[in-house]
């Protein structure tokens, strides 16, 4: 079980690190396709209505924003997490923080993510994620 937990930790670290553009680092959002199943779903449950994305719909606008100077010095990281593994499925509830500069204005924030994982022939992969900012 500890090997599975370590793999799920690695997947989450890879996902969170994909957005980092601090210190001139170039974000690598393409790794999201490696940590998710191709049919993965990502939902922003922030505001009046949930925004539901497939992988392309999620990656494309964020890649632009993180490389065109709009969102700079950005990073987000997990503060804490609870993970439940049952057979070939797993669920993780995370608290995260983020910081950066949006349109030149520094900001900090936090929120929660809930992530579901499935074991595939290629190994463990994320299949869905929902987040809400505090």
The first five atom37 places (N, CA, C, CB, O) and aatype in JSON, in Angstrom:
{
  "aatype": [20, 20, 20, 20, 20, 20, 20, 20, 20, 20, 20, 20, 20, 20, 20, 20, 20, 20, 20, 20, 20, 20, 20, 20, 20, 20, 20, 20, 20, 20, 20, 20, 20, 20, 20, 20, 20, 20, 20, 20, 20, 20, 20, 20, 20, 20, 20, 20, 20, 20, 20, 20, 20, 20, 20, 20, 20, 20, 20, 20, 20, 20, 20, 20, 20, 20, 20, 20, 20, 20, 20, 20, 20, 20, 20, 20, 20, 20, 20, 20, 20, 20, 20, 20, 20, 20, 20, 20, 20, 20, 20, 20, 20, 20, 20, 20, 20, 20, 20, 20, 20, 20, 20, 20, 20, 20, 20, 20, 20, 20, 20, 20, 20, 20, 20, 20, 20, 20, 20, 20, 20, 20, 20, 20, 20, 20, 20, 20, 20, 20, 20, 20, 20, 20],
  "atom_mask": [
    [1, 1, 1, 1, 1],
    [1, 1, 1, 1, 1],
    [1, 1, 1, 1, 1],
    [1, 1, 1, 1, 1],
    [1, 1, 1, 1, 1],
    [1, 1, 1, 1, 1],
    [1, 1, 1, 1, 1],
    [1, 1, 1, 1, 1],
    [1, 1, 1, 1, 1],
    [1, 1, 1, 1, 1],
    [1, 1, 1, 1, 1],
    [1, 1, 1, 1, 1],
    [1, 1, 1, 1, 1],
    [1, 1, 1, 1, 1],
    [1, 1, 1, 1, 1],
    [1, 1, 1, 1, 1],
    [1, 1, 1, 1, 1],
    [1, 1, 1, 1, 1],
    [1, 1, 1, 1, 1],
    [1, 1, 1, 1, 1],
    [1, 1, 1, 1, 1],
    [1, 1, 1, 1, 1],
    [1, 1, 1, 1, 1],
    [1, 1, 1, 1, 1],
    [1, 1, 1, 1, 1],
    [1, 1, 1, 1, 1],
    [1, 1, 1, 1, 1],
    [1, 1, 1, 1, 1],
    [1, 1, 1, 1, 1],
    [1, 1, 1, 1, 1],
    [1, 1, 1, 1, 1],
    [1, 1, 1, 1, 1],
    [1, 1, 1, 1, 1],
    [1, 1, 1, 1, 1],
    [1, 1, 1, 1, 1],
    [1, 1, 1, 1, 1],
    [1, 1, 1, 1, 1],
    [1, 1, 1, 1, 1],
    [1, 1, 1, 1, 1],
    [1, 1, 1, 1, 1],
    [1, 1, 1, 1, 1],
    [1, 1, 1, 1, 1],
    [1, 1, 1, 1, 1],
    [1, 1, 1, 1, 1],
    [1, 1, 1, 1, 1],
    [1, 1, 1, 1, 1],
    [1, 1, 1, 1, 1],
    [1, 1, 1, 1, 1],
    [1, 1, 1, 1, 1],
    [1, 1, 1, 1, 1],
    [1, 1, 1, 1, 1],
    [1, 1, 1, 1, 1],
    [1, 1, 1, 1, 1],
    [1, 1, 1, 1, 1],
    [1, 1, 1, 1, 1],
    [1, 1, 1, 1, 1],
    [1, 1, 1, 1, 1],
    [1, 1, 1, 1, 1],
    [1, 1, 1, 1, 1],
    [1, 1, 1, 1, 1],
    [1, 1, 1, 1, 1],
    [1, 1, 1, 1, 1],
    [1, 1, 1, 1, 1],
    [1, 1, 1, 1, 1],
    [1, 1, 1, 1, 1],
    [1, 1, 1, 1, 1],
    [1, 1, 1, 1, 1],
    [1, 1, 1, 1, 1],
    [1, 1, 1, 1, 1],
    [1, 1, 1, 1, 1],
    [1, 1, 1, 1, 1],
    [1, 1, 1, 1, 1],
    [1, 1, 1, 1, 1],
    [1, 1, 1, 1, 1],
    [1, 1, 1, 1, 1],
    [1, 1, 1, 1, 1],
    [1, 1, 1, 1, 1],
    [1, 1, 1, 1, 1],
    [1, 1, 1, 1, 1],
    [1, 1, 1, 1, 1],
    [1, 1, 1, 1, 1],
    [1, 1, 1, 1, 1],
    [1, 1, 1, 1, 1],
    [1, 1, 1, 1, 1],
    [1, 1, 1, 1, 1],
    [1, 1, 1, 1, 1],
    [1, 1, 1, 1, 1],
    [1, 1, 1, 1, 1],
    [1, 1, 1, 1, 1],
    [1, 1, 1, 1, 1],
    [1, 1, 1, 1, 1],
    [1, 1, 1, 1, 1],
    [1, 1, 1, 1, 1],
    [1, 1, 1, 1, 1],
    [1, 1, 1, 1, 1],
    [1, 1, 1, 1, 1],
    [1, 1, 1, 1, 1],
    [1, 1, 1, 1, 1],
    [1, 1, 1, 1, 1],
    [1, 1, 1, 1, 1],
    [1, 1, 1, 1, 1],
    [1, 1, 1, 1, 1],
    [1, 1, 1, 1, 1],
    [1, 1, 1, 1, 1],
    [1, 1, 1, 1, 1],
    [1, 1, 1, 1, 1],
    [1, 1, 1, 1, 1],
    [1, 1, 1, 1, 1],
    [1, 1, 1, 1, 1],
    [1, 1, 1, 1, 1],
    [1, 1, 1, 1, 1],
    [1, 1, 1, 1, 1],
    [1, 1, 1, 1, 1],
    [1, 1, 1, 1, 1],
    [1, 1, 1, 1, 1],
    [1, 1, 1, 1, 1],
    [1, 1, 1, 1, 1],
    [1, 1, 1, 1, 1],
    [1, 1, 1, 1, 1],
    [1, 1, 1, 1, 1],
    [1, 1, 1, 1, 1],
    [1, 1, 1, 1, 1],
    [1, 1, 1, 1, 1],
    [1, 1, 1, 1, 1],
    [1, 1, 1, 1, 1],
    [1, 1, 1, 1, 1],
    [1, 1, 1, 1, 1],
    [1, 1, 1, 1, 1],
    [1, 1, 1, 1, 1],
    [1, 1, 1, 1, 1],
    [1, 1, 1, 1, 1],
    [1, 1, 1, 1, 1],
    [1, 1, 1, 1, 1],
    [1, 1, 1, 1, 1]
  ],
  "atom_positions": [
    [[0.82, -1.2, 0.0], [0.0, 0.0, 0.0], [0.86, 1.26, 0.0], [-0.94, 0.0, 1.21], [0.49, 2.25, -0.62]],
    [[2.01, 1.24, 0.68], [2.86, 2.42, 0.71], [3.45, 2.73, -0.66], [3.99, 2.23, 1.73], [3.7, 3.89, -0.98]],
    [[3.67, 1.69, -1.5], [4.14, 1.93, -2.86], [3.07, 2.65, -3.68], [4.53, 0.6, -3.54], [3.39, 3.55, -4.46]],
    [[1.83, 2.26, -3.51], [0.73, 2.91, -4.23], [0.61, 4.35, -3.76], [-0.62, 2.14, -4.02], [0.49, 5.26, -4.58]],
    [[0.65, 4.58, -2.47], [0.56, 5.94, -1.92], [1.69, 6.8, -2.48], [0.62, 5.93, -0.37], [1.46, 7.96, -2.84]],
    [[2.9, 6.26, -2.56], [4.03, 7.01, -3.11], [3.79, 7.36, -4.58], [5.33, 6.19, -2.97], [4.16, 8.45, -5.02]],
    [[3.18, 6.46, -5.33], [2.88, 6.73, -6.74], [1.82, 7.82, -6.86], [2.42, 5.44, -7.45], [1.92, 8.69, -7.72]],
    [[0.8, 7.78, -6.01], [-0.24, 8.81, -6.05], [0.34, 10.17, -5.64], [-1.41, 8.44, -5.12], [-0.02, 11.2, -6.21]],
    [[1.23, 10.16, -4.66], [1.93, 11.4, -4.27], [2.7, 11.96, -5.47], [2.9, 11.13, -3.08], [2.67, 13.17, -5.72]],
    [[3.4, 11.09, -6.2], [4.19, 11.52, -7.35], [3.29, 12.13, -8.43], [4.99, 10.33, -7.93], [3.62, 13.15, -9.03]],
    [[2.15, 11.48, -8.69], [1.22, 12.01, -9.68], [0.73, 13.41, -9.29], [0.02, 11.07, -9.85], [0.67, 14.3, -10.13]],
    [[0.38, 13.59, -8.02], [-0.09, 14.91, -7.57], [1.03, 15.94, -7.64], [-0.64, 14.82, -6.14], [0.81, 17.07, -8.08]],
    [[2.23, 15.57, -7.21], [3.36, 16.5, -7.29], [3.62, 16.91, -8.74], [4.63, 15.86, -6.68], [3.9, 18.08, -9.02]],
    [[3.53, 15.96, -9.66], [3.73, 16.26, -11.08], [2.66, 17.2, -11.58], [3.74, 14.96, -11.92], [2.95, 18.17, -12.28]],
    [[1.4, 16.94, -11.22], [0.3, 17.81, -11.63], [0.51, 19.23, -11.1], [-1.05, 17.25, -11.14], [0.46, 20.19, -11.87]],
    [[0.76, 19.36, -9.81], [0.91, 20.69, -9.21], [2.12, 21.42, -9.79], [1.05, 20.57, -7.68], [2.07, 22.63, -10.01]],
    [[3.2, 20.71, -10.04], [4.41, 21.31, -10.56], [4.3, 21.74, -12.02], [5.54, 20.37, -10.41], [5.09, 22.55, -12.49]],
    [[3.32, 21.21, -12.74], [3.17, 21.51, -14.16], [2.94, 23.0, -14.41], [2.02, 20.71, -14.75], [3.27, 23.49, -15.49]],
    [[2.39, 23.71, -13.44], [2.0, 25.12, -13.61], [3.11, 26.1, -13.22], [0.78, 25.4, -12.8], [3.0, 27.29, -13.52]],
    [[4.14, 25.63, -12.58], [5.16, 26.51, -12.01], [5.92, 27.27, -13.1], [6.13, 25.7, -11.16], [6.46, 26.68, -14.03]],
    [[5.95, 28.6, -12.95], [6.77, 29.42, -13.83], [7.61, 30.42, -13.04], [5.88, 30.16, -14.84], [7.9, 31.52, -13.52]],
    [[8.0, 30.03, -11.83], [8.84, 30.89, -11.0], [10.28, 30.87, -11.5], [8.78, 30.45, -9.53], [10.73, 29.89, -12.08]],
    [[10.98, 31.97, -11.26], [12.4, 32.05, -11.59], [12.72, 31.77, -13.05], [13.15, 31.09, -10.75], [13.8, 31.28, -13.36]],
    [[11.79, 32.09, -13.95], [12.02, 31.86, -15.37], [11.75, 30.44, -15.84], [13.41, 32.22, -15.69], [11.96, 30.13, -17.01]],
    [[11.3, 29.59, -14.93], [10.98, 28.21, -15.32], [9.83, 28.19, -16.32], [10.61, 27.36, -14.07], [8.88, 28.96, -16.19]],
    [[9.93, 27.34, -17.31], [8.87, 27.19, -18.31], [7.92, 26.1, -17.83], [9.47, 26.85, -19.74], [8.33, 24.97, -17.62]],
    [[6.63, 26.44, -17.66], [5.68, 25.42, -17.2], [5.53, 24.32, -18.24], [4.3, 26.06, -16.9], [5.68, 24.55, -19.44]],
    [[5.23, 23.11, -17.76], [5.09, 21.96, -18.65], [3.72, 21.33, -18.45], [6.21, 20.92, -18.4], [3.59, 20.29, -17.8]],
    [[2.7, 21.95, -19.01], [1.34, 21.44, -18.83], [1.08, 20.16, -19.59], [0.36, 22.48, -19.24], [0.08, 19.49, -19.33]],
    [[1.94, 19.81, -20.53], [1.76, 18.55, -21.26], [1.86, 17.34, -20.34], [2.79, 18.44, -22.38], [1.33, 16.27, -20.67]],
    [[2.53, 17.47, -19.18], [2.62, 16.33, -18.27], [1.25, 15.97, -17.69], [3.6, 16.63, -17.12], [1.06, 14.87, -17.18]],
    [[0.3, 16.89, -17.78], [-1.05, 16.58, -17.32], [-1.61, 15.4, -18.1], [-1.98, 17.82, -17.45], [-2.35, 14.58, -17.56]],
    [[-1.27, 15.32, -19.38], [-1.73, 14.19, -20.21], [-1.08, 12.88, -19.76], [-1.41, 14.45, -21.69], [-1.63, 11.8, -20.01]],
    [[0.06, 12.96, -19.11], [0.74, 11.75, -18.63], [0.17, 11.27, -17.3], [2.24, 12.03, -18.47], [0.16, 10.07, -17.03]],
    [[-0.31, 12.18, -16.46], [-0.82, 11.78, -15.15], [-2.32, 11.47, -15.17], [-0.55, 12.88, -14.14], [-2.83, 10.84, -14.24]],
    [[-3.03, 11.9, -16.22], [-4.47, 11.64, -16.35], [-4.73, 10.57, -17.4], [-5.21, 12.93, -16.73], [-3.92, 10.37, -18.31]],
    [[-5.85, 9.88, -17.27], [-6.33, 9.04, -18.37], [-6.79, 10.0, -19.48], [-7.52, 8.08, -17.91], [-7.13, 11.14, -19.19]],
    [[-6.79, 9.56, -20.74], [-7.15, 10.46, -21.85], [-8.55, 11.07, -21.71], [-7.07, 9.72, -23.15], [-8.79, 12.18, -22.18]],
    [[-9.47, 10.36, -21.08], [-10.84, 10.84, -20.92], [-11.03, 11.65, -19.64], [-11.8, 9.67, -20.92], [-12.17, 11.91, -19.24]],
    [[-9.95, 12.05, -19.0], [-10.02, 12.74, -17.71], [-10.86, 14.0, -17.73], [-8.65, 13.08, -17.26], [-11.04, 14.64, -18.77]],
    [[-11.38, 14.33, -16.57], [-12.24, 15.5, -16.4], [-11.7, 16.34, -15.24], [-13.73, 15.07, -16.14], [-11.33, 15.81, -14.19]],
    [[-11.66, 17.66, -15.44], [-11.22, 18.58, -14.41], [-12.31, 19.64, -14.26], [-9.81, 19.23, -14.76], [-12.75, 20.23, -15.24]],
    [[-12.73, 19.86, -13.02], [-13.85, 20.75, -12.75], [-13.43, 21.85, -11.79], [-15.05, 19.97, -12.19], [-12.91, 21.57, -10.7]],
    [[-13.67, 23.08, -12.19], [-13.49, 24.24, -11.3], [-14.85, 24.53, -10.68], [-12.91, 25.51, -12.07], [-15.76, 24.99, -11.37]],
    [[-14.99, 24.26, -9.4], [-16.25, 24.53, -8.72], [-16.12, 25.81, -7.91], [-16.66, 23.33, -7.8], [-16.34, 25.85, -6.7]],
    [[-15.73, 26.87, -8.64], [-15.49, 28.18, -8.06], [-16.51, 29.12, -8.69], [-14.0, 28.68, -8.31], [-16.6, 29.2, -9.92]],
    [[-17.27, 29.83, -7.89], [-18.27, 30.73, -8.44], [-19.64, 30.09, -8.5], [-17.86, 31.19, -9.82], [-19.89, 29.08, -7.85]],
    [[-20.52, 30.7, -9.3], [-21.93, 30.3, -9.33], [-22.16, 28.95, -9.99], [-22.73, 31.34, -10.06], [-23.02, 28.19, -9.55]],
    [[-21.4, 28.63, -11.02], [-21.6, 27.39, -11.77], [-20.28, 26.66, -11.96], [-22.25, 27.67, -13.13], [-19.26, 27.3, -12.22]],
    [[-20.27, 25.34, -11.83], [-19.04, 24.58, -12.1], [-18.63, 24.75, -13.57], [-19.24, 23.09, -11.76], [-19.47, 24.78, -14.46]],
    [[-17.32, 24.85, -13.79], [-16.77, 24.86, -15.14], [-16.11, 23.5, -15.36], [-15.75, 26.05, -15.36], [-15.18, 23.14, -14.64]],
    [[-16.59, 22.76, -16.34], [-16.15, 21.38, -16.58], [-15.28, 21.35, -17.82], [-17.37, 20.42, -16.73], [-15.67, 21.84, -18.88]],
    [[-14.08, 20.77, -17.66], [-13.1, 20.74, -18.74], [-12.7, 19.31, -19.08], [-11.86, 21.55, -18.35], [-12.6, 18.45, -18.21]],
    [[-12.48, 19.07, -20.38], [-11.71, 17.9, -20.75], [-10.24, 18.34, -20.69], [-12.12, 17.34, -22.2], [-9.97, 19.5, -20.38]],
    [[-9.31, 17.46, -20.97], [-7.9, 17.81, -20.8], [-7.49, 18.97, -21.71], [-7.02, 16.6, -21.08], [-6.82, 19.9, -21.25]],
    [[-7.87, 18.93, -22.98], [-7.51, 20.03, -23.89], [-8.09, 21.35, -23.43], [-7.99, 19.72, -25.32], [-7.4, 22.37, -23.41]],
    [[-9.35, 21.34, -23.05], [-10.02, 22.57, -22.61], [-9.41, 23.15, -21.35], [-11.47, 22.3, -22.38], [-9.48, 24.35, -21.13]],
    [[-8.82, 22.3, -20.53], [-8.16, 22.76, -19.31], [-6.76, 23.27, -19.6], [-8.11, 21.64, -18.28], [-6.37, 24.33, -19.11]],
    [[-6.0, 22.53, -20.39], [-4.59, 22.83, -20.61], [-4.39, 24.09, -21.45], [-3.9, 21.65, -21.28], [-3.59, 24.96, -21.08]],
    [[-5.08, 24.21, -22.57], [-4.79, 25.28, -23.53], [-4.84, 26.69, -22.96], [-5.76, 25.19, -24.66], [-3.88, 27.44, -23.15]],
    [[-5.91, 27.1, -22.26], [-5.91, 28.48, -21.75], [-4.87, 28.72, -20.65], [-7.28, 28.83, -21.23], [-4.35, 29.82, -20.52]],
    [[-4.58, 27.69, -19.86], [-3.59, 27.85, -18.8], [-2.17, 27.94, -19.36], [-3.7, 26.69, -17.81], [-1.34, 28.69, -18.86]],
    [[-1.91, 27.17, -20.4], [-0.6, 27.24, -21.04], [-0.37, 28.64, -21.58], [-0.48, 26.19, -22.17], [0.73, 29.19, -21.45]],
    [[-1.38, 29.22, -22.2], [-1.27, 30.58, -22.74], [-1.01, 31.58, -21.62], [-2.54, 30.96, -23.52], [-0.08, 32.38, -21.71]],
    [[-1.83, 31.54, -20.58], [-1.73, 32.5, -19.48], [-0.39, 32.41, -18.76], [-2.87, 32.28, -18.49], [0.15, 33.42, -18.29]],
    [[0.16, 31.19, -18.65], [1.42, 30.99, -17.93], [2.65, 31.32, -18.78], [1.51, 29.56, -17.45], [3.77, 31.34, -18.26]],
    [[2.46, 31.57, -20.07], [3.61, 31.85, -20.93], [3.53, 33.2, -21.63], [3.74, 30.77, -21.96], [4.5, 33.63, -22.26]],
    [[2.37, 33.9, -21.54], [2.25, 35.18, -22.25], [2.5, 36.4, -21.36], [0.88, 35.29, -22.86], [2.29, 37.53, -21.8]],
    [[2.94, 36.18, -20.11], [3.23, 37.29, -19.21], [2.06, 37.71, -18.34], [3.68, 38.45, -19.99], [2.23, 38.57, -17.47]],
    [[0.88, 37.14, -18.54], [-0.29, 37.49, -17.72], [-0.14, 36.96, -16.29], [-1.57, 36.94, -18.36], [-0.43, 37.67, -15.33]],
    [[0.3, 35.71, -16.16], [0.45, 35.06, -14.85], [1.92, 34.67, -14.69], [-0.5, 33.8, -14.71], [2.39, 33.75, -15.37]],
    [[2.62, 35.35, -13.81], [4.06, 35.12, -13.63], [4.37, 34.72, -12.2], [4.86, 36.38, -14.0], [3.56, 34.91, -11.29]],
    [[5.53, 34.16, -12.02], [6.0, 33.73, -10.69], [4.94, 32.88, -9.98], [6.36, 34.95, -9.83], [4.75, 33.0, -8.77]],
    [[4.27, 32.04, -10.74], [3.17, 31.24, -10.2], [3.66, 29.87, -9.75], [2.06, 31.08, -11.23], [4.48, 29.24, -10.41]],
    [[3.13, 29.45, -8.63], [3.3, 28.06, -8.19], [2.13, 27.72, -7.27], [4.67, 27.84, -7.46], [1.52, 28.59, -6.66]],
    [[1.85, 26.43, -7.2], [0.86, 25.93, -6.24], [1.4, 24.63, -5.67], [-0.55, 25.72, -6.91], [2.14, 23.9, -6.33]],
    [[1.03, 24.36, -4.43], [1.57, 23.19, -3.75], [0.55, 22.67, -2.75], [2.89, 23.54, -3.05], [-0.27, 23.4, -2.21]],
    [[0.64, 21.38, -2.55], [-0.22, 20.72, -1.57], [0.29, 21.03, -0.16], [-0.25, 19.18, -1.82], [1.48, 20.94, 0.11]],
    [[-0.63, 21.39, 0.71], [-0.29, 21.64, 2.11], [-0.54, 20.38, 2.93], [-1.11, 22.83, 2.67], [0.25, 20.03, 3.81]],
    [[-1.65, 19.71, 2.63], [-1.98, 18.47, 3.32], [-2.86, 17.64, 2.41], [-2.68, 18.75, 4.69], [-3.48, 18.15, 1.48]],
    [[-2.9, 16.33, 2.7], [-3.74, 15.45, 1.89], [-4.11, 14.21, 2.68], [-3.01, 15.05, 0.59], [-3.35, 13.72, 3.51]],
    [[-5.3, 13.71, 2.4], [-5.76, 12.42, 2.9], [-6.05, 11.56, 1.69], [-7.04, 12.57, 3.84], [-6.77, 11.99, 0.78]],
    [[-5.5, 10.36, 1.66], [-5.67, 9.47, 0.52], [-6.25, 8.15, 0.98], [-4.33, 9.26, -0.22], [-5.77, 7.56, 1.96]],
    [[-7.27, 7.69, 0.3], [-7.89, 6.39, 0.59], [-7.73, 5.52, -0.66], [-9.42, 6.55, 0.98], [-8.16, 5.9, -1.75]],
    [[-7.12, 4.36, -0.49], [-6.88, 3.43, -1.59], [-7.68, 2.16, -1.32], [-5.35, 3.1, -1.74], [-7.56, 1.56, -0.25]],
    [[-8.5, 1.77, -2.29], [-9.29, 0.55, -2.17], [-9.16, -0.21, -3.48], [-10.8, 0.86, -1.83], [-9.76, 0.18, -4.49]],
    [[-8.39, -1.27, -3.47], [-8.21, -2.06, -4.69], [-7.56, -1.25, -5.79], [-9.53, -2.61, -5.16], [-6.43, -0.79, -5.65]],
    [[-8.29, -1.08, -6.89], [-7.75, -0.4, -8.06], [-8.29, 1.02, -8.23], [-8.06, -1.2, -9.3], [-8.18, 1.61, -9.3]],
    [[-8.87, 1.56, -7.16], [-9.33, 2.95, -7.17], [-8.8, 3.66, -5.93], [-10.89, 3.02, -7.22], [-8.52, 3.04, -4.91]],
    [[-8.68, 4.97, -6.05], [-8.21, 5.77, -4.91], [-8.85, 7.15, -4.98], [-6.65, 5.88, -4.89], [-9.26, 7.62, -6.04]],
    [[-8.91, 7.78, -3.82], [-9.48, 9.12, -3.7], [-8.56, 9.93, -2.79], [-10.95, 9.08, -3.12], [-8.09, 9.44, -1.77]],
    [[-8.3, 11.18, -3.18], [-7.43, 12.05, -2.4], [-8.14, 13.37, -2.19], [-6.05, 12.27, -3.11], [-8.69, 13.95, -3.12]],
    [[-8.13, 13.84, -0.96], [-8.67, 15.16, -0.62], [-7.5, 16.01, -0.19], [-9.77, 15.07, 0.49], [-6.83, 15.69, 0.79]],
    [[-7.25, 17.11, -0.9], [-6.06, 17.93, -0.67], [-6.43, 19.36, -0.3], [-5.18, 17.93, -1.91], [-7.43, 19.91, -0.77]],
    [[-5.61, 19.95, 0.54], [-5.63, 21.39, 0.78], [-4.39, 21.94, 0.11], [-5.67, 21.75, 2.35], [-3.3, 21.39, 0.28]],
    [[-4.53, 23.01, -0.66], [-3.38, 23.56, -1.39], [-3.29, 25.06, -1.2], [-3.48, 23.22, -2.88], [-4.24, 25.72, -0.79]],
    [[-2.12, 25.58, -1.51], [-1.87, 27.02, -1.53], [-1.29, 27.37, -2.89], [-0.9, 27.45, -0.37], [-0.77, 26.51, -3.59]],
    [[-1.39, 28.64, -3.26], [-0.84, 29.12, -4.51], [-0.42, 30.57, -4.35], [-1.85, 28.96, -5.67], [-0.93, 31.28, -3.49]],
    [[0.52, 30.98, -5.2], [0.95, 32.38, -5.21], [1.49, 32.72, -6.59], [2.01, 32.65, -4.1], [1.88, 31.84, -7.35]],
    [[1.51, 33.99, -6.88], [2.04, 34.45, -8.15], [1.71, 35.92, -8.35], [1.48, 33.63, -9.3], [1.32, 36.61, -7.41]],
    [[1.87, 36.39, -9.58], [1.51, 37.75, -9.97], [0.57, 37.64, -11.17], [2.78, 38.62, -10.31], [0.92, 37.06, -12.19]],
    [[-0.61, 38.21, -11.03], [-1.59, 38.23, -12.11], [-1.69, 39.66, -12.62], [-2.99, 37.69, -11.63], [-2.06, 40.57, -11.87]],
    [[-1.37, 39.85, -13.89], [-1.34, 41.19, -14.48], [-0.47, 42.14, -13.64], [-2.76, 41.76, -14.6], [-0.8, 43.31, -13.47]],
    [[0.65, 41.62, -13.14], [1.6, 42.42, -12.37], [1.28, 42.6, -10.91], [1.72, 43.74, -12.98], [2.06, 43.19, -10.17]],
    [[0.13, 42.1, -10.46], [-0.29, 42.24, -9.06], [-0.06, 40.95, -8.29], [-1.76, 42.64, -8.98], [-0.61, 39.91, -8.65]],
    [[0.76, 41.0, -7.23], [1.0, 39.79, -6.44], [-0.29, 39.29, -5.77], [2.07, 40.06, -5.36], [-1.15, 40.08, -5.39]],
    [[-0.41, 37.97, -5.65], [-1.56, 37.4, -4.96], [-1.13, 36.09, -4.29], [-2.74, 37.15, -5.94], [-0.12, 35.48, -4.65]],
    [[-1.92, 35.7, -3.32], [-1.8, 34.39, -2.67], [-3.2, 33.84, -2.53], [-1.07, 34.49, -1.28], [-4.17, 34.6, -2.44]],
    [[-3.31, 32.53, -2.49], [-4.61, 31.92, -2.33], [-4.48, 30.5, -1.81], [-5.36, 31.93, -3.65], [-3.38, 29.98, -1.62]],
    [[-5.61, 29.89, -1.59], [-5.66, 28.52, -1.08], [-6.98, 27.91, -1.52], [-5.51, 28.47, 0.47], [-7.89, 28.6, -1.96]],
    [[-7.05, 26.6, -1.38], [-8.29, 25.92, -1.74], [-8.2, 24.44, -1.46], [-8.62, 26.15, -3.19], [-7.3, 23.97, -0.76]],
    [[-9.15, 23.72, -2.01], [-9.23, 22.28, -1.82], [-9.41, 21.6, -3.17], [-10.38, 21.91, -0.87], [-10.08, 22.12, -4.06]],
    [[-8.8, 20.43, -3.3], [-8.96, 19.59, -4.49], [-9.4, 18.21, -4.02], [-7.63, 19.52, -5.32], [-8.97, 17.73, -2.98]],
    [[-10.26, 17.61, -4.8], [-10.58, 16.21, -4.6], [-10.24, 15.51, -5.91], [-12.1, 16.01, -4.2], [-10.67, 15.92, -6.99]],
    [[-9.45, 14.45, -5.81], [-8.91, 13.78, -6.99], [-9.2, 12.29, -6.91], [-7.39, 14.04, -7.12], [-9.01, 11.66, -5.87]],
    [[-9.66, 11.74, -8.03], [-9.91, 10.31, -8.11], [-8.86, 9.7, -9.03], [-11.35, 10.01, -8.62], [-8.45, 10.29, -10.03]],
    [[-8.43, 8.49, -8.68], [-7.4, 7.76, -9.41], [-7.92, 6.38, -9.76], [-6.1, 7.66, -8.59], [-8.75, 5.81, -9.05]],
    [[-7.41, 5.85, -10.86], [-7.69, 4.46, -11.24], [-6.37, 3.79, -11.62], [-8.72, 4.4, -12.43], [-5.46, 4.43, -12.14]],
    [[-6.3, 2.5, -11.34], [-5.14, 1.74, -11.76], [-5.4, 1.24, -13.17], [-4.85, 0.55, -10.78], [-6.43, 0.63, -13.44]],
    [[-4.47, 1.51, -14.07], [-4.6, 1.1, -15.48], [-3.45, 0.15, -15.81], [-4.6, 2.34, -16.44], [-2.57, -0.08, -14.97]],
    [[-3.46, -0.38, -17.02], [-2.34, -1.23, -17.46], [-1.02, -0.46, -17.44], [-2.59, -1.77, -18.87], [0.04, -1.04, -17.24]],
    [[-1.1, 0.86, -17.64], [0.1, 1.71, -17.65], [0.47, 2.2, -16.25], [-0.12, 2.91, -18.57], [1.45, 2.92, -16.1]],
    [[-0.3, 1.82, -15.24], [-0.04, 2.28, -13.87], [-1.18, 3.16, -13.38], [1.3, 3.04, -13.78], [-2.2, 3.29, -14.06]],
    [[-1.01, 3.75, -12.23], [-2.03, 4.62, -11.65], [-2.12, 5.91, -12.44], [-1.73, 4.91, -10.17], [-1.11, 6.47, -12.85]],
    [[-3.35, 6.39, -12.65], [-3.59, 7.65, -13.34], [-4.74, 8.38, -12.67], [-3.89, 7.41, -14.84], [-5.63, 7.76, -12.07]],
    [[-4.73, 9.69, -12.76], [-5.86, 10.5, -12.33], [-6.98, 10.33, -13.35], [-5.46, 12.02, -12.17], [-6.72, 10.22, -14.54]],
    [[-8.21, 10.3, -12.88], [-9.34, 10.26, -13.82], [-10.22, 11.48, -13.68], [-10.16, 9.0, -13.61], [-10.89, 11.87, -14.64]],
    [[-10.26, 12.09, -12.49], [-11.02, 13.33, -12.32], [-10.47, 14.13, -11.17], [-12.51, 13.02, -12.09], [-9.88, 13.61, -10.23]],
    [[-10.7, 15.43, -11.27], [-10.28, 16.35, -10.21], [-11.31, 17.49, -10.16], [-8.83, 16.9, -10.47], [-11.76, 17.99, -11.19]],
    [[-11.65, 17.9, -8.95], [-12.53, 19.04, -8.73], [-11.83, 19.94, -7.72], [-13.96, 18.6, -8.23], [-11.27, 19.47, -6.73]],
    [[-11.86, 21.26, -7.98], [-11.28, 22.15, -7.0], [-12.21, 23.32, -6.7], [-9.93, 22.66, -7.47], [-13.06, 23.7, -7.5]],
    [[-11.99, 23.87, -5.51], [-12.71, 25.05, -5.04], [-11.69, 25.92, -4.3], [-13.93, 24.67, -4.1], [-11.0, 25.45, -3.4]],
    [[-11.61, 27.18, -4.68], [-10.73, 28.12, -3.97], [-11.42, 28.61, -2.71], [-10.36, 29.32, -4.88], [-12.64, 28.73, -2.65]],
    [[-10.62, 28.88, -1.7], [-11.17, 29.45, -0.45], [-11.49, 30.91, -0.66], [-10.18, 29.29, 0.73], [-11.97, 31.58, 0.26]]
  ]
}
